[in-house]
Amino acid sequence: MASKTQKTEKIRARKHRSNKVNIKTDQKRFKKNHEVLLKSAESAQS
C-alpha cells in the first residue's frame, strides 16, 4: 500500500499537468483572434 506522501505527490503531479483539451481549444481561439487582429490592422493601415 502506498504511503500518504506518495499519494499526495501523485495527486499534485496530476493537478499540475496541463489539460490537453483546454490547450487545444485555447490554441484554436488564439489563432482565430490573431486572424481578426491581422485583418483589423490591415484595414487600419489602408
C-alpha positions in Angstrom: 0.0 0.0 0.0 1.3 3.5 -0.9 2.1 5.9 1.8 0.2 9.2 2.2 3.2 11.1 0.9 3.3 9.1 -2.3 -0.4 9.5 -2.9 -0.1 13.3 -2.3 2.8 13.6 -4.7 0.9 11.7 -7.4 -2.2 13.9 -6.9 -0.1 17.1 -7.1 1.6 15.9 -10.2 -1.7 15.1 -11.9 -3.2 18.5 -10.9 -0.1 20.4 -12.3 -0.2 18.6 -15.6 -1.8 20.5 -18.5 -5.2 19.6 -19.7 -4.8 18.7 -23.4 -8.4 19.5 -24.3 -8.1 23.0 -22.9 -4.8 23.6 -24.6 -6.2 22.7 -28.0 -9.3 24.9 -27.6 -7.1 27.8 -26.4 -4.9 27.4 -29.5 -7.9 27.5 -31.8 -9.2 30.6 -30.0 -5.8 32.3 -30.2 -5.5 31.6 -33.9 -8.9 33.0 -34.6 -8.2 36.1 -32.6 -4.8 36.5 -34.3 -6.5 36.4 -37.7 -9.1 39.0 -36.7 -6.3 41.3 -35.3 -4.4 41.0 -38.6 -7.4 41.9 -40.6 -8.2 44.9 -38.4 -4.5 46.0 -38.6 -4.7 45.8 -42.4 -7.8 47.9 -42.6 -6.4 50.4 -40.2 -3.4 51.0 -42.4 -5.5 51.5 -45.5 
